[in-house]
Amino acid sequence: EIVMTQSPATLSVSPGERATLSCRASQSVSSNLAWYQQKPGQAPRLLIYGASTRATGIPARFSGSGSGTEFTLTISSLQSEDFAVYYCQQYNNWPPLTFGQGTKVEIK
Amino acid sequence: EVQLVESGGGLVQPGGSLRLSCAASGFTFSSYWMSWVRQAPGKGLEWVANIKQDGSEKYYVDSVKGRFTISRDNAKNSLYLQMNSLRAEDTAVYYCARAPTTVVSDFDYWGQGTLVTVSS
């Protein structure tokens, strides 16, 4: 099983600032990685797939990078609606499909 | 518009059974892998099971193997999860989710979730 580890667990950021979230895989997942955003009481929303491709309708301030075992989600200028929990997910080696434990982005 | 609507959640005693359903609309259901993903209260996301377009392949996370069964009815555009021998640790919101391509990948559409509570 591929273990996905996200850091930090919580990120405190001021609106307008840049946020950088990390995701590490226990073995290479190539570029088969996705990022999701989840707000309280809502289902997750796909942000990024293929490590760096924005999903339909996702603003350009969200960007993904990395390959192999190290990945980054960057939010260039945080808006109020971006405060949420973010998860990475690998789909290179399965079953099982695995998620990271999440990073909560909170208002500083 | 793609829609996934789960139903069937509720309160069940340990050892009991429950069947979840997911009604799909707005896309050609029979063309996509489908999954169930769950989220325990205050916890992260956990993939539970998936099923190929024609139902010929099914996969499960180890913790539910032998207890849960995923199935689909393409004529009814519906996905199911039969859950037997339920345990307290199965308590979670269960989401159905679609893979956006014809192979297993990420999940581009999710339902709103249905809550399963296993408690005496």
Boltz contact constraints between the chains, C-beta under 6 A:
constraints:
  - contact:
      token1: [A, 34]
      token2: [B, 106]
      max_distance: 6.0
  - contact:
      token1: [A, 43]
      token2: [B, 95]
      max_distance: 6.0
  - contact:
      token1: [A, 43]
      token2: [B, 110]
      max_distance: 6.0
  - contact:
      token1: [A, 43]
      token2: [B, 112]
      max_distance: 6.0
  - contact:
      token1: [A, 43]
      token2: [B, 113]
      max_distance: 6.0
  - contact:
      token1: [A, 44]
      token2: [B, 110]
      max_distance: 6.0
  - contact:
      token1: [A, 46]
      token2: [B, 106]
      max_distance: 6.0
  - contact:
      token1: [A, 46]
      token2: [B, 108]
      max_distance: 6.0
  - contact:
      token1: [A, 49]
      token2: [B, 106]
      max_distance: 6.0
  - contact:
      token1: [A, 87]
      token2: [B, 45]
      max_distance: 6.0
  - contact:
      token1: [A, 91]
      token2: [B, 105]
      max_distance: 6.0
  - contact:
      token1: [A, 95]
      token2: [B, 59]
      max_distance: 6.0
  - contact:
      token1: [A, 96]
      token2: [B, 47]
      max_distance: 6.0
  - contact:
      token1: [A, 96]
      token2: [B, 61]
      max_distance: 6.0
  - contact:
      token1: [A, 97]
      token2: [B, 47]
      max_distance: 6.0
  - contact:
      token1: [A, 99]
      token2: [B, 44]
      max_distance: 6.0
  - contact:
      token1: [A, 99]
      token2: [B, 45]
      max_distance: 6.0
  - contact:
      token1: [A, 101]
      token2: [B, 44]
      max_distance: 6.0
  - contact:
      token1: [A, 102]
      token2: [B, 44]
      max_distance: 6.0
